[in-house]
Amino acid sequence: MSTLLKMAFRNIKRNKRRSLLAIISVGLALMLVVVLQGLVDGLIENMIKNSTKNETGHIRIMSEEYFKNIQYMPVQHLVYNPEEAINFLKSDKKIAGKIQLITQRMRFPVLLQYSGNNKSAIGIGGDIENEKALLMLDKSIVEGNYLTGNVVEKDGKKYREVIIGKKLAEILNLKVGDNFSLMLQGADLGIHIPRFYVVGIFKTGLNMLDENLFMINIEDAKKILKTDGGAGEILIMLKNHEEAIPLSKKINSLLKNKEEFNYLISANWRESSGFLAMMDQALKIYNFLYFTIAFLGAFIITNIMMMIILERKREIGILKSMGMKKREILFLFTTEGIILGGIGSIAGVILGTIINIPLSIYGIDFTSSMGNLNFPVDNVIKWSITIGSIVGSMILGIFVSAIVSVIPSRHAAKMKAVDAIRSV
């Protein structure tokens, strides 16, 4: 076996230009794969981060009826006694040890009207302090102030505080200090018209938030929606989001065994977000694309190996006449292709990683192309670099090189010794 490896390396050195061409071709393909994978992984990480903190949490606890109609955000299907439910979950030490943050939230769709302008929007009722670690709108205030939870008195009238997205404020022509009312249906199925006072305007850079969202205190949301203390959902953020699936199953088991909470279900972030589930399907397409790019880059190895075999027919015939078996011939030429692909893969992955390093630190601003998209993704996308993706890309390059080397290698292995010697 060591003799065959020495022969394979010797044969690669015979025609350095041809070998270098194969290495460069594979290297460029793998460099492109690494850079593209870094972009896609960074984009998906960005989407997971924003979608979980803005909408789903890593785990989402809600009533079964709410889950069935989750896209409509039904305010009549509630988590009753949410504080007790939170304390119940925290009482389990194993669960509590994995939780980074747990909070209750209300989400409700409305039609906003002001100065003759109309705009559908989504209201978020959240715990003011906890939402600083989730929506983090306190860091995005560009005008006015963040919520304080106080009632605002103006001209003898009382208003509830609200902060609103900058694009939404521009559409409605709202400014800090303005007050407006909206019509909504509460949990009691009655129609209510609460009044709000704009204390702040935020700009997150996420179009889906800046153009569609306003936020109020959770207690105000419960009062205007007549929930009698109930909340729409309980969001859980974990220290490690990869533990969401098993922990969600465990929470479901606990809830079902507790009569007081057996009407609730626990859904992990993949289950409760159709958008993120769609990204799983997109990943399969990207993986096929990575394979295709690597295959096209390595395909030149097939042509080079065929040329090598045609040039070395006499040598193959002599080796066979000396007793070398078919499998040894197959191994010899396949190994040559794998070595070429391996060197190219390593070089390409290293070069791609070097390109990805500054992109992972500074990213690229896609504001001009993403300004009108309602995706849960920041305008500045940063590339992702992981050991898994680096090793995976390297293995992909070597694997594809082995595949494209087999066909010409089998052709060499099937040659008859006499015919190979006579053909020269």
C-alpha positions in Angstrom: 0.0 0.0 0.0 2.8 2.4 0.8 4.5 1.6 -2.5 1.3 2.5 -4.4 1.1 5.8 -2.5 4.7 6.6 -3.4 3.9 5.8 -7.0 0.9 8.1 -6.9 2.9 11.1 -5.6 5.6 10.4 -8.1 3.2 10.4 -11.0 1.6 13.7 -9.8 5.1 15.3 -9.9 5.7 14.0 -13.5 3.6 16.8 -15.1 3.6 19.7 -12.6 1.7 22.1 -14.8 -1.2 19.6 -15.3 -1.3 18.8 -11.6 -1.3 22.5 -10.7 -4.2 23.2 -13.1 -6.3 20.5 -11.3 -5.3 21.8 -7.9 -6.2 25.4 -8.9 -9.6 24.3 -10.3 -10.6 22.4 -7.2 -9.2 25.2 -5.0 -11.2 27.9 -6.6 -14.4 25.8 -6.5 -13.9 25.1 -2.7 -13.0 28.7 -2.1 -16.3 29.7 -3.6 -18.1 27.0 -1.6 -16.6 28.3 1.7 -17.4 31.9 1.0 -21.0 31.1 -0.1 -21.5 28.8 2.9 -20.2 31.5 5.2 -22.8 33.9 3.8 -25.7 31.5 3.9 -24.8 30.3 7.5 -24.4 33.9 8.6 -27.8 34.8 7.0 -29.5 31.9 8.7 -28.0 32.7 12.1 -29.1 36.3 11.7 -32.6 35.1 10.9 -32.7 32.7 13.8 -31.5 35.4 16.2 -34.0 38.0 15.0 -37.0 35.6 14.6 -36.6 34.1 18.0 -36.1 37.3 19.9 -38.8 39.2 18.0 -41.4 36.6 17.5 -41.0 33.0 18.6 -38.5 32.8 21.4 -36.5 29.5 21.5 -39.6 28.0 23.2 -43.1 29.3 23.0 -45.8 28.3 25.5 -49.4 29.0 24.5 -52.8 27.4 24.5 -53.5 24.7 21.9 -56.2 26.9 20.2 -53.7 29.7 20.0 -51.2 27.5 18.3 -53.7 26.3 15.7 -54.5 29.9 14.7 -51.1 31.4 15.5 -50.9 33.4 12.3 -54.0 35.3 13.3 -52.7 36.1 16.8 -56.1 35.4 18.5 -56.4 37.4 21.7 -59.2 35.3 23.1 -57.0 32.2 23.5 -54.8 33.0 26.4 -52.3 31.6 28.9 -54.2 32.2 32.2 -52.2 33.0 35.3 -49.0 33.4 33.3 -47.0 34.3 36.4 -47.9 31.0 38.0 -47.0 29.1 34.9 -43.6 30.8 34.8 -43.0 30.0 38.5 -44.0 26.4 37.8 -41.4 26.0 35.1 -38.8 27.7 37.2 -39.4 25.2 40.0 -37.8 22.5 37.9 -34.1 23.0 38.5 -33.0 21.2 35.3 -35.2 23.5 33.2 -34.4 26.6 35.1 -30.7 26.0 34.7 -31.1 26.1 30.9 -33.2 29.2 30.7 -31.6 32.6 30.0 -34.9 34.6 30.0 -38.6 33.8 30.4 -41.3 36.4 29.9 -44.9 36.9 28.9 -46.1 38.7 25.8 -49.2 39.8 24.0 -49.3 40.2 20.2 -52.3 41.6 18.4 -53.1 42.9 14.9 -54.7 46.4 14.5 -55.5 49.0 11.9 -54.0 52.3 12.9 -55.6 55.6 11.7 -54.1 59.1 12.1 -54.6 62.3 10.2 -56.4 60.5 7.4 -53.7 57.8 7.0 -54.3 54.1 7.6 -51.9 51.3 8.2 -52.2 47.8 9.4 -49.8 47.0 12.2 -48.9 44.6 15.0 -49.0 45.6 18.6 -46.6 44.1 21.1 -47.4 44.1 24.8 -44.2 43.2 26.6 -42.5 43.4 30.0 -40.6 46.6 29.7 -37.4 45.3 31.4 -37.4 41.8 29.8 -37.9 43.2 26.4 -34.6 45.1 26.7 -33.0 41.7 26.2 -35.4 40.6 23.5 -36.7 43.3 21.1 -34.0 45.7 22.6 -36.0 48.7 21.4 -34.5 50.8 24.2 -31.3 50.8 22.2 -33.1 51.7 18.9 -34.9 54.9 20.1 -34.0 57.7 17.7 -36.6 60.2 19.0 -38.1 60.6 22.5 -37.7 57.9 25.2 -38.3 54.2 25.9 -41.4 53.1 27.8 -41.6 53.7 31.5 -45.0 52.1 32.2 -46.5 55.3 33.5 -49.8 56.9 32.5 -49.3 60.2 30.5 -51.6 63.1 31.4 -52.1 65.8 28.9 -54.8 68.5 28.6 -56.7 66.8 31.4 -56.8 63.4 29.6 -54.9 60.2 30.4 -53.0 58.2 27.7 -51.1 55.0 27.7 -47.5 55.1 26.5 -46.5 53.7 23.2 -43.3 53.6 21.1 -43.6 53.1 17.4 -41.4 52.2 14.4 -39.9 55.0 12.4 -41.3 54.0 9.0 -44.7 53.4 10.6 -44.6 56.8 12.2 -43.7 58.4 8.8 -46.6 56.6 7.0 -49.1 57.8 9.7 -47.3 61.2 10.1 -46.9 60.6 13.8 -44.4 62.4 15.9 -43.3 62.2 19.6 -45.9 63.9 21.7 -48.8 63.0 19.4 -51.7 61.0 20.6 -54.0 58.7 18.7 -56.7 56.1 19.2 -57.3 52.7 17.6 -60.1 50.3 17.3 -59.6 46.6 18.4 -61.4 43.5 19.5 -60.6 42.3 23.0 -60.6 38.9 24.5 -64.2 39.5 25.6 -65.0 39.9 21.9 -66.0 43.5 22.5 -64.8 46.5 20.5 -62.5 48.9 22.4 -61.0 52.2 21.5 -57.9 52.9 23.7 -55.9 56.1 23.4 -52.1 56.2 23.2 -49.4 58.8 23.6 -46.2 58.5 21.5 -43.3 58.7 23.9 -40.7 57.4 21.5 -39.8 56.4 17.9 -37.5 53.5 17.2 -35.4 52.5 14.2 -34.0 48.9 14.3 -32.9 48.6 10.7 -35.3 45.7 10.3 -38.0 46.7 7.9 -40.5 44.2 9.4 -40.3 46.0 12.7 -39.8 49.6 11.7 -42.8 49.6 9.4 -45.2 47.3 11.1 -44.7 47.4 14.9 -45.6 49.4 18.0 -45.0 48.4 21.6 -46.8 49.0 24.8 -46.4 47.8 28.4 -47.7 44.2 29.0 -50.0 45.5 31.8 -51.5 48.1 29.4 -52.0 45.4 26.8 -53.9 43.2 29.2 -56.2 46.0 30.2 -57.1 47.3 26.7 -57.6 43.7 25.5 -59.6 42.7 28.5 -57.6 39.5 29.2 -58.3 39.5 32.9 -54.6 39.1 33.6 -54.0 36.4 30.9 -51.2 36.7 28.3 -51.1 35.5 24.8 -47.9 33.5 25.2 -44.8 32.9 27.3 -41.5 33.2 25.6 -38.4 31.3 26.7 -34.9 32.2 25.6 -32.3 29.5 26.3 -28.6 29.7 27.0 -28.2 27.3 24.0 -30.9 27.4 21.3 -29.9 23.9 20.1 -31.5 22.5 23.3 -34.9 23.9 22.3 -36.3 20.6 20.8 -35.6 18.2 23.7 -36.4 20.8 26.4 -39.7 21.7 24.6 -40.7 18.0 24.8 -39.9 17.9 28.5 -41.9 21.0 29.2 -44.8 19.5 27.3 -44.7 16.5 29.5 -44.7 18.6 32.7 -47.6 20.8 31.5 -49.7 17.7 30.6 -49.1 16.2 34.0 -50.3 19.4 35.7 -54.0 19.8 35.7 -53.9 23.5 36.0 -51.8 23.9 32.8 -52.7 20.9 30.7 -54.4 23.1 28.2 -51.0 24.6 27.3 -48.5 23.3 24.8 -44.8 24.1 24.3 -43.5 24.6 20.8 -39.8 25.1 19.8 -38.7 27.8 17.5 -38.7 25.5 14.4 -42.4 24.5 15.0 -43.8 27.9 15.7 -42.2 29.8 12.8 -43.2 28.9 9.3 -40.5 31.1 7.9 -37.7 29.3 9.8 -39.2 25.9 8.7 -38.9 27.2 5.1 -35.3 27.9 5.7 -34.7 24.2 6.5 -35.9 23.4 3.0 -33.7 26.2 1.5 -30.7 24.7 3.2 -31.2 21.4 1.3 -31.1 23.4 -2.0 -27.9 25.3 -0.8 -26.2 22.0 0.1 -27.0 20.7 -3.4 -25.5 23.9 -4.8 -22.3 23.4 -2.8 -22.0 19.9 -4.2 -22.6 21.1 -7.7 -19.9 23.8 -7.5 -17.4 21.4 -6.0 -18.2 18.8 -8.7 -17.7 21.3 -11.5 -14.4 22.3 -10.0 -13.2 18.8 -9.6 -14.5 17.6 -13.0 -11.3 18.7 -14.6 -9.6 15.9 -12.7 -11.5 13.4 -14.8 -10.2 15.0 -18.0 -6.6 15.1 -16.6 -6.8 11.5 -15.4 -8.0 10.3 -18.8 -5.1 12.1 -20.5 -2.7 10.6 -18.0 -4.1 7.1 -18.6 -3.9 7.4 -22.4 -0.3 8.6 -22.1 0.6 5.8 -19.7 -1.0 2.8 -21.4 2.4 1.1 -21.9 3.2 1.6 -18.2 -0.2 0.2 -17.2 0.4 -2.8 -19.4 3.8 -3.4 -18.0 2.5 -3.1 -14.4 -0.2 -5.6 -15.1 2.2 -8.0 -16.8 4.3 -7.8 -13.6 1.3 -9.0 -11.6 -0.4 -5.8 -10.4 -4.1 -6.5 -9.8 -7.1 -4.6 -11.1 -7.9 -3.2 -7.7 -4.3 -2.0 -7.2 -4.5 -0.2 -10.6 -7.8 1.3 -9.5 -6.4 2.3 -6.2 -3.3 3.9 -7.8 -5.1 6.2 -10.2 -8.0 7.0 -7.8 -5.4 7.9 -5.2 -3.8 10.3 -7.6 -7.1 12.1 -8.2 -7.8 12.2 -4.5 -4.4 13.7 -3.7 -4.9 16.4 -6.4 -8.4 17.1 -5.0 -7.2 17.0 -1.4 -4.4 19.5 -2.0 -6.8 21.8 -4.0 -9.5 21.4 -1.3 -7.2 22.3 1.6 -5.8 25.3 -0.4 -9.3 26.5 -1.4 -10.7 26.1 2.2 -7.8 28.1 3.6 -8.2 30.9 1.1 -12.0 31.0 1.5 -11.6 31.2 5.3 -9.1 34.0 5.0 -11.7 35.9 2.8 -14.4 35.1 5.4 -12.5 36.5 8.4 -13.0 40.2 7.6 -16.5 39.6 6.3 -17.4 37.9 9.7 -16.1 40.9 11.6 -17.4 43.8 9.5 -20.0 42.2 7.2 -21.6 43.8 4.2 -24.4 46.4 4.3 -27.4 45.2 2.1 -29.6 48.1 3.1 -30.2 49.2 -0.6 -31.4 45.8 -1.6 -33.2 44.8 1.5 -34.9 48.0 2.4 -38.4 46.9 1.2 -38.2 43.2 2.4 -40.1 42.0 5.4 -37.5 39.4 6.5 -36.3 39.0 10.1 -32.7 39.9 9.1 -30.4 42.8 9.8 -29.3 44.9 6.9 -25.7 44.2 7.7 -25.0 40.6 7.1 -21.9 39.0 8.7 -20.4 35.8 7.4 -20.2 32.8 9.7 -17.1 30.8 10.3 -17.3 27.4 12.1 -15.0 24.4 12.4 -17.8 22.2 11.2 -18.3 24.1 7.9 -14.5 24.3 7.3 -14.0 20.5 7.8 -17.2 19.7 6.0 -16.1 21.8 2.9 -12.7 20.0 2.9 -14.4 16.6 3.1 -16.8 17.6 0.3 -13.9 18.5 -2.0 -12.0 15.3 -1.3 -15.2 13.2 -1.7 -16.1 14.8 -5.0 -12.5 14.4 -6.2 -12.7 10.7 -5.4 -16.0 10.3 -7.3 -14.7 12.0 -10.5 -11.4 9.9 -10.3 -13.2 6.6 -10.3 -14.4 6.5 -13.9 -11.0 7.0 -15.5 -9.4 4.8 -12.9 -11.8 2.0 -13.7 -10.9 2.4 -17.4 -7.3 1.9 -16.5 -8.0 -1.1 -14.3 -10.0 -2.9 -17.1 -7.2 -2.6 -19.7 -5.6 -5.9 -20.8 -1.8 -6.0 -20.4 -1.1 -7.1 -24.0 -3.5 -4.6 -25.6 -2.1 -1.7 -23.4 1.5 -2.5 -24.5 0.6 -3.0 -28.2 -1.3 0.3 -28.3 1.9 2.4 -27.9 
